[in-house]
Structure formats: C-alpha cells, structure tokens
C-alpha cells in the first residue's frame, strides 16, 4: 500500500496592515485624519498659533502605526501640504509659505512627534502588552512627544518673531497645556482600547 504524505505549503496569513498596500493605505488615512483635525481650528487673538486637534491626531497616528509608520505618514502629510493641498489649518497661507511661517516649527515636528510617541509606547507596553501597560506607554509617549512638539514649535516662533523665551512660552505654550494634556490622555485611551497590533 502506497503511503501519501501531504505537506502543507500554505503560508500563514499576513495581516493587511503589514502588507505594502496596507501600510500605504494606513499612511494616507492617517494624513487625512490630521488634515481633518487641522480644519477643526480656533484662532486665538493673542497668538499666531491656533487651537487645533492636530496634535491629538499626530500622536494617535504614532501610537497606532508605530514609530516608522507614524513618521512616514507625517512626512506624507507635510508633502501634501507643501504641494498646495488644503491639509493645513485654514488660518495660514497654505503650501510652502505655511511651512515657513509662524507655525512651521509645529508642522516640521510632526514626523518626530509621531515617531517618539510610537517608539515609547512600544517599548513600555511590549513586556506585558496589557491594557494598563499599553495606556501607560501611550501616555508617557504622548507626553514626551508633546514636549518635543512645543519645544520645536515655540523655538521656531521665537526665532521668527525675535521674542524672548518667556514671552514665547506665554504665547505658544502656556495657553495650550490644559488642552494638550486632554488630547494626550484621549489618544492614549483610544490606543489602549484597540487590539494589540501585530508587528511584521
């Protein structure tokens, strides 16, 4: 009697977000989310920096996509804005001029902010990967990333406006701190509630 050996050649299913097409799709979706949040914008009379939901979207992008994916998505966002697409806050001139304007430091920080938030969240949450550690890692990553965001943002503004550091902090940091803390907590909560993402 002839024996038959069946060898399974089927490869394990690869999650869509781990494929090239999935990564491109996620990056485009993330840049669209940041663009949408940029248009939820309230101008403030005492500063050139408007109040927007962009930092929330940038941090959430880094947390969900990870450091590499988040960085890439935010580079795509900046490229979209530089090309003239209406993805920046409507208070500015748009395009290259907005990148070089008073809020340029914030915009240029976005790739780094997303990467930092994602990297810290991964490092902290990796050992246990529980809801609590995911939230703690995301919260820490978001807070550190926010510090980088405002350091680059008000540093750029101080350079362009020739303001003293304390004056710039009052215009571009202090009024935004309570809202930014809420945004970081919200982004961390959403990230922790999502199922853990498989890394390829």
FENGI-V335395 format. One record per backbone hydrogen bond with DSSP energy under -1.0 kcal/mol. NH is the residue of the N-H (numbers start at 0). CO is the residue of the C=O. E is the energy in kcal/mol with one decimal. If there is no record, write none. Layout:
nh={NH & NH}
co={CO & CO}
e={E & E}
//
This chain:
nh={17 & 18 & 22 & 23 & 24 & 25 & 26 & 27 & 28 & 29 & 30 & 31 & 32 & 33 & 34 & 35 & 36 & 37 & 38 & 40 & 41 & 46 & 50 & 52 & 56 & 57 & 58 & 59 & 60 & 61 & 62 & 63 & 64 & 65 & 69 & 70 & 71 & 72 & 73 & 74 & 75 & 76 & 77 & 78 & 79 & 80 & 81 & 82 & 83 & 84 & 86 & 91 & 98 & 99 & 103 & 106 & 107 & 109 & 112 & 113 & 114 & 115 & 116 & 117 & 118 & 119 & 120 & 121 & 122 & 123 & 124 & 125 & 128 & 133 & 134 & 135 & 136 & 137 & 138 & 139 & 140 & 141 & 142 & 143 & 144 & 145 & 146 & 147 & 148 & 149 & 150 & 151 & 152 & 153 & 154 & 155 & 156 & 157 & 158 & 159 & 160 & 161 & 162 & 167 & 168 & 169 & 170 & 171 & 172 & 173 & 175 & 176 & 179 & 180 & 181 & 182 & 183 & 184 & 185 & 186 & 187 & 188 & 189 & 190 & 191 & 192 & 193}
co={14 & 15 & 18 & 19 & 20 & 21 & 22 & 23 & 24 & 25 & 26 & 27 & 28 & 29 & 30 & 31 & 32 & 33 & 34 & 38 & 50 & 43 & 41 & 36 & 52 & 53 & 54 & 55 & 56 & 57 & 58 & 59 & 60 & 61 & 65 & 66 & 67 & 68 & 69 & 70 & 71 & 72 & 73 & 74 & 75 & 76 & 77 & 78 & 80 & 79 & 84 & 88 & 94 & 95 & 100 & 102 & 103 & 106 & 108 & 109 & 110 & 111 & 112 & 113 & 114 & 115 & 116 & 117 & 118 & 119 & 120 & 121 & 124 & 129 & 130 & 131 & 132 & 133 & 134 & 135 & 136 & 137 & 138 & 139 & 140 & 141 & 142 & 143 & 144 & 145 & 146 & 147 & 148 & 149 & 150 & 151 & 152 & 153 & 154 & 155 & 156 & 157 & 157 & 163 & 164 & 165 & 166 & 167 & 168 & 168 & 172 & 172 & 175 & 176 & 177 & 178 & 179 & 180 & 181 & 182 & 183 & 184 & 185 & 186 & 187 & 188 & 189}
e={-1.8 & -1.5 & -2.6 & -2.4 & -2.4 & -2.6 & -2.2 & -2.4 & -2.6 & -2.5 & -2.3 & -2.0 & -2.0 & -2.3 & -2.1 & -2.4 & -2.5 & -1.8 & -1.0 & -1.4 & -2.8 & -1.1 & -2.9 & -1.4 & -1.8 & -2.8 & -2.5 & -2.4 & -2.2 & -2.0 & -2.3 & -2.6 & -2.8 & -1.5 & -2.9 & -2.0 & -2.5 & -2.4 & -2.1 & -2.0 & -2.1 & -1.9 & -2.2 & -2.2 & -2.5 & -2.3 & -2.8 & -1.6 & -1.4 & -1.9 & -2.4 & -1.5 & -1.4 & -1.8 & -1.7 & -1.9 & -2.9 & -1.3 & -3.0 & -2.7 & -2.1 & -2.6 & -2.4 & -2.3 & -2.5 & -2.5 & -2.0 & -2.0 & -2.3 & -2.6 & -2.2 & -1.6 & -2.2 & -2.6 & -2.3 & -2.5 & -2.8 & -2.4 & -2.8 & -2.6 & -2.7 & -2.7 & -2.2 & -2.5 & -2.4 & -2.2 & -1.9 & -1.8 & -2.5 & -2.4 & -2.0 & -2.4 & -2.3 & -2.7 & -1.3 & -2.1 & -2.0 & -2.3 & -1.8 & -2.2 & -2.7 & -1.2 & -1.1 & -2.3 & -2.3 & -1.7 & -1.3 & -3.1 & -1.7 & -2.7 & -1.3 & -1.1 & -2.5 & -2.2 & -1.7 & -2.1 & -2.4 & -2.4 & -2.4 & -2.6 & -2.6 & -2.4 & -2.3 & -2.4 & -2.5 & -1.5 & -1.0}
//
